[in-house]
Amino acid sequence: MLPPELISLITLFTGDRVVAWVLRQFMNPEVYRSILLTKRRILVYGQVQSGKTKAIMDIVKDPFYEGIQKIIVIQNSLLVFSQYRERLHAAEIEFQIVDKTTTSLDSEVIILMNNKYRYNRFLKASNRPSKYITIMDESDSYGEHPLVEGSIHDYYVTATPHHNMYNTPEFFHRIKTIDPPEYYQGLLNINIEYNDSPIEEVVSNFHSETAQDGGMMLINNIRFVFEMKDKARNLSQKFPQICFVTLNHKNRIYFGKMESKLPKISISKLIGKYLKDVKHIVFIANRMSLRGLSYVSSNYQKHLTHQYSDLQKKNVTNALQRMRIFGIYRDEYPVKLILPTNNYKKINKMKAALEVDYELNRWFVLA
């Protein structure tokens, strides 16, 4: 066995925290502590809905961070939090959400919604951590969070790292690219149909194509809530066999002549509980169809099969983040994205952006 001093020198030379973790019992404790406390900025990049949340769960459960508090910064959205809560419970991770009742931070995993009110509650807690890591989900939408000033390691998690905050890869000490899983259906392998037909014809085609097995469609090209409601009412009259759901601050369901409110629960519970026996579902949403939200049941048995969008006036980042139809689907059902014909060039730009981002390539240490 090599002496601890030599093992410490070897570990310092590698600069790799994994090596430090493996050799921690055989090296100088002070050297190990210095490696542990070295500031690191780490980018975690993966395509839209390709497994970034799982990567976050893996970071939280990493033995290297045992005993160190993990602060996960998420979007300022109760729907996103509901989705996170389900994933954390499924991963058997105990956590604490910062809210108006928070006076102390007692859990090793802290969930912090990204708004000033929640952050101020965090600052007023009696036992704020002195040693912690920060995991910022959808980080490109807000840049650096104030918590990075005092954290050991900062994880920037995003599907669009080219957006406004990461001008050069040299900002990061490490970059991790998540390889899309075997069953992932994303922009590079889904069916894309260019169609200038009225929305009524698009919905009719959706119903015909999914007549045997059923399906779910998302329409997210309607800007205003009153337009969403009017469209849902009109379509439900023409297609009484299809359930239409509008998602905004007050979710509603339209089924033939029936119209009623829906409870404020996660989209996955909505699909898996309230709509589990409905064969054809069409969601009409705008802000509720952006980044961070998955249109899939809790058991992953039901997912979007069709999406109708118009990306012509969207930038590449916004267009990619609107792609809720992307996902990991084990049933191999061919999903379809329907767009107006003038979206063709925008899709090519989106594909080019994915190729640039993927060149970030796997784990590596920058000089």
C-alpha positions as CSV (number, residue, x, y, z in Angstrom):
1,M,0.0,0.0,0.0
2,L,1.3,3.4,-1.0
3,P,1.8,6.0,1.8
4,P,-1.1,8.5,2.4
5,E,1.1,11.4,1.2
6,L,1.8,9.8,-2.1
7,I,-1.9,8.8,-2.6
8,S,-2.8,12.4,-1.8
9,L,-0.4,13.7,-4.5
10,I,-1.8,11.3,-7.1
11,T,-5.3,12.4,-6.3
12,L,-4.5,16.1,-6.5
13,F,-2.8,15.4,-9.8
14,T,-5.9,13.8,-11.3
15,G,-8.2,16.6,-10.0
16,D,-11.0,14.1,-10.2
17,R,-13.6,14.0,-7.3
18,V,-14.5,10.4,-8.2
19,V,-10.8,9.3,-7.6
20,A,-10.9,11.3,-4.4
21,W,-14.0,9.5,-3.2
22,V,-12.6,6.0,-4.0
23,L,-9.3,6.7,-2.3
24,R,-10.6,8.8,0.6
25,Q,-9.8,6.2,3.3
26,F,-6.2,6.0,2.2
27,M,-5.3,9.7,1.8
28,N,-4.6,12.6,4.1
29,P,-7.9,13.8,5.5
30,E,-7.0,17.4,5.1
31,V,-6.2,16.9,1.4
32,Y,-9.5,15.1,0.9
33,R,-11.4,17.9,2.6
34,S,-9.6,20.5,0.4
35,I,-10.7,18.6,-2.7
36,L,-14.2,18.4,-1.4
37,L,-14.5,22.1,-0.7
38,T,-13.0,23.2,-4.0
39,K,-15.4,25.4,-5.9
40,R,-16.8,23.7,-9.1
41,R,-19.3,24.8,-11.7
42,I,-20.9,21.9,-13.5
43,L,-23.2,21.9,-16.6
44,V,-25.6,19.1,-17.0
45,Y,-27.0,19.1,-20.5
46,G,-29.7,16.9,-21.9
47,Q,-32.3,17.2,-24.6
48,V,-35.8,18.2,-23.7
49,Q,-37.4,15.5,-21.5
50,S,-34.5,13.1,-22.0
51,G,-33.7,12.3,-18.4
52,K,-32.4,15.5,-16.7
53,T,-34.6,15.1,-13.7
54,K,-33.2,11.6,-13.1
55,A,-29.7,13.1,-13.4
56,I,-30.7,15.5,-10.6
57,M,-31.9,12.6,-8.4
58,D,-28.5,10.9,-9.1
59,I,-26.6,14.0,-7.9
60,V,-28.7,14.2,-4.8
61,K,-28.1,10.5,-4.0
62,D,-24.3,10.7,-4.8
63,P,-22.4,9.2,-1.8
64,F,-19.8,11.9,-2.4
65,Y,-22.3,14.5,-1.0
66,E,-23.4,12.5,2.0
67,G,-23.9,14.8,4.9
68,I,-23.9,17.9,2.7
69,Q,-27.1,19.8,2.1
70,K,-28.4,19.9,-1.4
71,I,-30.5,22.9,-2.5
72,I,-32.5,22.3,-5.7
73,V,-33.7,25.5,-7.3
74,I,-36.8,24.9,-9.5
75,Q,-39.1,27.1,-11.5
76,N,-41.6,29.4,-9.9
77,S,-44.5,27.0,-10.6
78,L,-46.6,24.9,-8.3
79,L,-47.2,22.5,-11.1
80,V,-43.5,22.0,-11.5
81,F,-43.2,21.5,-7.7
82,S,-46.0,18.9,-7.8
83,Q,-44.1,17.0,-10.5
84,Y,-40.8,17.2,-8.5
85,R,-42.6,16.0,-5.3
86,E,-43.8,12.9,-7.1
87,R,-40.3,12.2,-8.5
88,L,-38.6,12.7,-5.1
89,H,-41.1,10.4,-3.4
90,A,-40.6,7.8,-6.1
91,A,-36.8,8.0,-5.6
92,E,-37.3,7.7,-1.8
93,I,-35.6,11.0,-1.2
94,E,-36.7,13.0,1.9
95,F,-36.9,16.7,1.3
96,Q,-38.2,20.0,2.6
97,I,-39.9,22.8,0.6
98,V,-39.2,26.4,1.5
99,D,-42.5,28.1,2.1
100,K,-44.2,30.7,4.4
101,T,-44.0,28.3,7.4
102,T,-40.3,27.7,7.1
103,T,-38.3,28.8,10.1
104,S,-35.4,26.2,9.9
105,L,-33.8,24.0,7.3
106,D,-33.9,20.5,8.7
107,S,-33.6,18.3,5.7
108,E,-30.5,17.3,3.7
109,V,-32.5,18.2,0.5
110,I,-34.1,21.6,0.2
111,I,-36.5,22.6,-2.6
112,L,-36.5,26.3,-3.3
113,M,-38.9,27.8,-5.9
114,N,-37.2,30.6,-7.8
115,N,-38.9,33.7,-6.5
116,K,-37.8,36.5,-4.1
117,Y,-40.4,35.6,-1.5
118,R,-39.2,32.0,-1.1
119,Y,-35.6,33.1,-1.2
120,N,-36.2,35.6,1.6
121,R,-37.8,32.9,3.7
122,F,-34.7,30.8,3.1
123,L,-32.5,33.7,4.3
124,K,-34.5,34.1,7.5
125,A,-34.2,30.4,8.5
126,S,-32.3,30.0,11.7
127,N,-29.9,27.3,10.6
128,R,-28.9,28.1,7.0
129,P,-26.2,25.7,5.8
130,S,-22.6,26.8,5.7
131,K,-21.7,23.9,3.4
132,Y,-24.0,23.0,0.5
133,I,-24.3,22.3,-3.2
134,T,-26.7,24.2,-5.5
135,I,-28.6,22.4,-8.2
136,M,-30.3,24.8,-10.6
137,D,-33.0,23.2,-12.8
138,E,-33.8,25.1,-16.1
139,S,-30.9,27.3,-15.2
140,D,-30.7,29.1,-18.5
141,S,-33.9,30.8,-17.8
142,Y,-32.5,32.9,-14.9
143,G,-28.7,32.6,-15.0
144,E,-26.9,32.4,-11.7
145,H,-28.8,32.2,-8.5
146,P,-27.6,34.2,-5.4
147,L,-27.0,30.9,-3.6
148,V,-24.0,30.0,-5.8
149,E,-21.9,32.6,-4.0
150,G,-21.6,30.3,-1.0
151,S,-22.0,26.8,-2.4
152,I,-19.3,24.2,-2.9
153,H,-20.5,22.9,-6.2
154,D,-23.0,24.5,-8.6
155,Y,-24.9,22.4,-11.0
156,Y,-26.5,24.1,-14.0
157,V,-29.1,21.8,-15.5
158,T,-30.7,22.8,-18.9
159,A,-31.8,21.5,-22.3
160,T,-30.7,24.8,-23.9
161,P,-27.3,25.9,-22.7
162,H,-26.8,28.2,-25.6
163,H,-29.4,30.6,-24.2
164,N,-28.1,33.9,-22.9
165,M,-25.9,32.8,-19.9
166,Y,-23.2,30.4,-21.2
167,N,-21.3,32.1,-23.9
168,T,-18.3,29.9,-23.6
169,P,-17.8,26.4,-22.2
170,E,-14.9,27.7,-20.1
171,F,-17.4,29.0,-17.6
172,F,-17.7,25.4,-16.4
173,H,-15.1,23.2,-14.7
174,R,-17.0,20.1,-15.9
175,I,-19.7,19.4,-18.4
176,K,-21.9,16.3,-18.5
177,T,-23.9,15.5,-21.6
178,I,-26.8,13.1,-20.9
179,D,-27.0,10.5,-23.7
180,P,-30.7,10.1,-24.8
181,P,-32.0,6.7,-23.6
182,E,-32.8,4.0,-26.0
183,Y,-36.5,4.8,-26.0
184,Y,-36.2,8.5,-26.2
185,Q,-38.2,10.3,-28.9
186,G,-36.9,13.8,-29.6
187,L,-36.6,16.2,-32.4
188,L,-34.1,14.1,-34.4
189,N,-36.3,11.0,-34.6
190,I,-40.0,11.9,-34.2
191,N,-42.5,12.2,-37.1
192,I,-42.9,15.9,-38.2
193,E,-45.9,16.8,-40.4
194,Y,-46.2,20.2,-42.0
195,N,-49.9,21.0,-42.4
196,D,-51.7,24.3,-43.0
197,S,-55.2,22.8,-42.5
198,P,-57.6,24.4,-40.0
199,I,-57.2,23.1,-36.4
200,E,-60.6,21.2,-36.8
201,E,-59.1,19.1,-39.5
202,V,-55.9,18.5,-37.5
203,V,-58.0,17.3,-34.5
204,S,-60.1,15.1,-36.8
205,N,-56.9,13.5,-38.2
206,F,-55.7,12.9,-34.6
207,H,-58.9,11.1,-33.7
208,S,-58.7,8.9,-36.8
209,E,-55.1,8.0,-36.4
210,T,-55.6,7.0,-32.7
211,A,-59.0,5.4,-33.2
212,Q,-57.9,2.0,-32.1
213,D,-55.5,2.6,-29.2
214,G,-56.5,6.1,-28.1
215,G,-54.1,9.0,-27.8
216,M,-53.3,12.4,-26.3
217,M,-52.7,15.6,-28.1
218,L,-51.4,19.0,-27.0
219,I,-52.3,22.3,-28.8
220,N,-50.1,25.1,-27.6
221,N,-50.3,27.8,-30.3
222,I,-53.1,29.7,-28.7
223,R,-51.9,32.8,-26.7
224,F,-54.9,34.0,-24.6
225,V,-57.0,32.2,-22.1
226,F,-60.3,33.3,-23.5
227,E,-59.3,32.0,-26.9
228,M,-58.3,28.7,-25.4
229,K,-61.7,28.4,-23.7
230,D,-63.6,29.4,-26.9
231,K,-61.6,26.9,-29.0
232,A,-62.2,24.1,-26.4
233,R,-66.0,24.7,-26.3
234,N,-66.2,24.8,-30.1
235,L,-64.1,21.7,-30.6
236,S,-66.0,19.8,-28.0
237,Q,-69.2,20.4,-29.8
238,K,-67.8,19.1,-33.1
239,F,-66.0,16.2,-31.4
240,P,-68.1,15.0,-28.5
241,Q,-66.1,11.8,-28.3
242,I,-62.9,13.7,-27.4
243,C,-62.2,15.2,-24.0
244,F,-60.7,18.7,-24.2
245,V,-58.8,20.2,-21.2
246,T,-57.6,23.8,-20.9
247,L,-54.7,24.4,-18.6
248,N,-54.1,27.8,-17.1
249,H,-54.6,29.2,-13.6
250,K,-58.0,27.6,-13.6
251,N,-58.0,24.2,-15.3
252,R,-61.3,23.2,-17.0
253,I,-62.6,20.1,-18.8
254,Y,-64.9,20.1,-21.8
255,F,-66.6,16.8,-22.8
256,G,-69.4,17.2,-25.3
257,K,-71.9,19.6,-23.7
258,M,-70.3,19.1,-20.2
259,E,-68.0,21.8,-18.8
260,S,-66.5,21.8,-15.3
261,K,-63.5,22.8,-13.2
262,L,-60.6,20.5,-12.5
263,P,-58.6,20.3,-9.2
264,K,-55.1,21.9,-9.0
265,I,-53.0,18.8,-9.2
266,S,-50.0,17.8,-11.2
267,I,-50.5,17.0,-14.9
268,S,-49.4,13.4,-14.3
269,K,-52.1,12.8,-11.7
270,L,-54.6,14.6,-13.8
271,I,-53.9,12.1,-16.7
272,G,-53.5,9.0,-14.5
273,K,-56.4,9.7,-12.1
274,Y,-59.1,11.9,-13.5
275,L,-58.7,11.0,-17.1
276,K,-57.4,7.5,-16.9
277,D,-60.5,6.0,-18.6
278,V,-60.7,8.6,-21.4
279,K,-59.5,7.3,-24.7
280,H,-58.9,10.6,-26.5
281,I,-57.7,13.7,-24.8
282,V,-56.7,17.1,-26.2
283,F,-54.9,19.6,-24.0
284,I,-55.0,23.2,-24.9
285,A,-52.4,25.2,-23.1
286,N,-49.8,28.0,-23.4
287,R,-47.6,28.7,-20.4
288,M,-48.6,25.4,-18.9
289,S,-46.9,23.7,-21.9
290,L,-43.5,25.2,-21.5
291,R,-40.3,24.0,-19.8
292,G,-40.3,21.6,-16.9
293,L,-43.8,20.0,-17.4
294,S,-44.4,16.5,-18.6
295,Y,-47.6,15.3,-20.2
296,V,-47.4,11.8,-19.0
297,S,-49.3,9.7,-16.4
298,S,-47.6,8.8,-13.1
299,N,-47.2,5.2,-14.2
300,Y,-45.9,6.3,-17.7
301,Q,-48.6,4.3,-19.4
302,K,-50.2,7.4,-21.1
303,H,-48.3,10.1,-22.9
304,L,-48.7,12.6,-25.7
305,T,-49.0,11.1,-29.1
306,H,-49.6,14.3,-31.1
307,Q,-48.6,18.0,-30.6
308,Y,-49.8,20.9,-32.7
309,S,-47.7,24.1,-32.5
310,D,-46.6,27.2,-34.4
311,L,-43.0,28.1,-33.8
312,Q,-42.6,30.7,-36.5
313,K,-42.3,33.7,-34.1
314,K,-40.4,31.8,-31.4
315,N,-36.6,31.8,-30.9
316,V,-34.8,28.5,-30.9
317,T,-34.7,28.2,-27.1
318,N,-38.4,28.9,-26.7
319,A,-39.3,26.6,-29.5
320,L,-37.3,23.7,-28.1
321,Q,-38.8,24.2,-24.6
322,R,-42.3,24.1,-26.0
323,M,-41.7,20.5,-27.2
324,R,-43.7,18.6,-24.6
325,I,-44.1,15.7,-27.0
326,F,-40.5,14.7,-26.5
327,G,-39.9,11.9,-24.0
328,I,-38.9,8.4,-23.0
329,Y,-41.6,6.1,-24.3
330,R,-41.2,2.4,-24.0
331,D,-44.3,1.5,-26.0
332,E,-42.6,2.6,-29.2
333,Y,-45.8,4.4,-30.3
334,P,-44.8,6.8,-33.1
335,V,-45.4,10.3,-31.9
336,K,-46.2,13.2,-34.3
337,L,-45.5,16.9,-34.3
338,I,-47.8,19.0,-36.5
339,L,-46.6,22.4,-37.7
340,P,-47.5,25.0,-40.3
341,T,-45.4,24.7,-43.5
342,N,-43.6,28.0,-42.7
343,N,-42.0,26.3,-39.6
344,Y,-39.7,24.3,-41.8
345,K,-36.7,26.6,-41.5
346,K,-37.2,27.0,-37.7
347,I,-37.1,23.2,-37.3
348,N,-33.7,23.1,-39.1
349,K,-32.4,25.8,-36.8
350,M,-33.5,23.8,-33.8
351,K,-31.8,20.7,-35.1
352,A,-28.6,22.7,-35.7
353,A,-28.7,24.0,-32.1
354,L,-29.0,20.4,-30.8
355,E,-25.9,19.5,-32.8
356,V,-23.9,22.4,-31.4
357,D,-25.0,21.6,-27.8
358,Y,-24.2,18.0,-28.1
359,E,-20.6,18.8,-29.1
360,L,-20.2,19.7,-25.4
361,N,-19.8,15.9,-25.1
362,R,-19.8,13.8,-21.9
363,W,-17.8,14.4,-18.8
364,F,-14.5,16.2,-19.1
365,V,-12.3,18.6,-17.1
366,L,-11.4,21.9,-18.6
367,A,-7.9,23.2,-18.3
